[in-house]
């Protein structure tokens, strides 16, 4: 049960800390976002709560933006 509480605490923290996608120039690296995704969802057999699923969806969108930004920067 403690692992669930840790994940839930992380989800609440990530909701507060996630960058505002409307603020240009403030994009975390794909690796940073991926680390947050892995921390939120440590194992595929763990089911996410509705709140955690919302965090996960925002993180995946942020990760995709970071990947695109890294590709553009590399070009």
C-alpha positions, 0 to 999 in steps of 0.5 A: 500500500505504501508504494501506491501512496508514493505514486499518488504523491508523485502524481500530485507533485507532477501536476503542480510542477509540469511546465505550462505548454503555453509558455514558449521556450520552457521545455524539459528534455525528453529524458527528464519527462521519460523519467517522470513517466517511469516514476509515475508508472513503475510497472505495467501491472500497476493500474493508474488511478483516474488522476494518475492517468491524467498526469500520464497523458499530460506527460506523454504529450510533454514528452512528444513535444520535447522529442520534436523540439530535440529533433528541430534543435538537432537539424 
